[in-house]
Amino acid sequence: MKEGGKLKILLLDDERLIRMSVAARLRRTDFEIVGVGTPDEAVARLRRERFLAIITDVVMGDVDGFMFRDIVRG
């Protein structure tokens, strides 16, 4: 959950510019932001790493934010 003393947050958004903007804002804090563009990428990262929180877009392609939440909880 911590890398280099920073708490890690997973940021999932299918729009690159949004990911970059949100990550830039959050990096000014004590968080390490890991941005991914697809739910599949997010699941893969969750299998390898621990995160304090997940921030996700609600409106995405085939899997929306609520479906992603259910996948993670399952």
Long-range contacts (C-beta under 8 A, 24 or more apart in sequence): 1-50, 1-51, 1-52, 3-32, 4-32, 5-30, 6-30, 6-31, 6-32, 7-31, 7-32, 7-52, 8-32, 8-33, 8-34, 8-49, 8-50, 8-51, 8-52, 9-33, 9-34, 9-51, 9-52, 9-53, 9-54, 9-55, 10-34, 10-36, 10-42, 10-45, 10-46, 10-51, 10-53, 10-54, 10-55, 11-35, 11-36, 11-54, 11-55, 11-56, 12-36, 12-37, 12-38, 12-39, 12-41, 12-42, 12-54, 12-55, 12-56, 12-57, 12-60, 12-65, 12-68, 13-37, 13-56, 13-57, 13-60, 14-38, 14-57, 14-60, 14-61, 15-57, 18-57, 22-55, 39-63, 39-67, 39-68, 39-71, 42-68, 43-71, 43-72, 46-72
